[in-house]
Amino acid sequence: GWAAALDGFRLATRIQPDLGRAWNNLGIAYARLGRFDEAGDAYHRAVELDTVFGSPKRNLTIMETRAAGAPTLTESKLPE
């Protein structure tokens, strides 16, 4: 499950602390476990490390949008 994945992603960030994708994956695991402050920290670190890979920035935006109580684009119904 996500708890086991979290352990693996933590290890990955220790082995390769400059790998943005590892930090993004760590953020995903934290978010799936409801640990949103830690997820945000991991996403911010991923964005700092990898300015080309867009997923961390997108994941951070989705998480912040949900925290504010607004639906994300995928959660809202598009006009017909």
C-alpha positions in Angstrom: 0.0 0.0 0.0 0.9 3.7 0.3 2.7 3.2 3.6 5.1 0.8 2.0 5.5 3.1 -1.0 6.2 6.0 1.4 9.1 4.0 2.9 10.6 3.3 -0.6 10.2 7.0 -1.7 11.9 8.2 1.5 14.8 5.9 0.8 15.0 7.1 -2.8 15.2 10.8 -1.6 18.0 9.8 0.8 19.9 8.0 -1.9 19.4 10.6 -4.6 18.4 13.8 -2.8 18.6 15.9 -6.0 16.1 13.7 -8.0 12.9 15.7 -8.4 10.8 12.8 -9.5 11.6 10.9 -6.2 10.4 14.0 -4.3 7.3 14.1 -6.4 6.5 10.4 -5.7 7.1 11.0 -2.0 4.6 13.9 -2.2 2.0 11.6 -3.9 2.4 9.0 -1.2 2.1 11.5 1.6 -1.0 13.0 0.0 -2.6 9.5 -0.4 -2.0 9.0 3.3 -3.7 12.3 4.1 -0.4 13.9 5.3 -0.9 17.1 3.2 1.7 19.3 4.9 4.4 16.8 4.3 3.1 16.2 0.7 3.3 20.0 0.1 6.9 20.1 1.4 7.9 17.2 -0.9 6.1 18.8 -4.0 7.9 22.1 -3.3 11.2 20.3 -3.1 10.5 18.5 -6.4 9.6 21.8 -8.1 12.9 23.4 -6.9 14.9 20.5 -8.2 13.3 19.9 -11.6 11.9 22.8 -13.5 11.2 20.7 -16.6 9.1 17.9 -15.1 5.6 19.4 -14.7 3.9 16.8 -12.4 5.1 18.2 -9.1 3.8 21.7 -9.9 0.5 20.2 -11.1 0.2 17.9 -8.0 0.9 20.9 -5.7 -1.8 23.0 -7.4 -4.3 20.2 -7.2 -3.6 19.6 -3.5 -3.8 23.3 -2.7 -7.1 23.7 -4.7 -8.6 20.8 -2.8 -7.4 22.2 0.5 -9.2 25.5 -0.4 -12.4 23.6 -0.9 -12.6 24.3 -4.6 -13.2 21.5 -7.1 -10.4 20.7 -9.5 -11.0 20.7 -13.3 -11.3 16.9 -13.3 -13.8 17.0 -10.4 -16.0 19.7 -11.8 -18.5 19.1 -14.7 -17.5 20.8 -17.9 -20.2 22.8 -19.6 -22.0 21.0 -22.4 
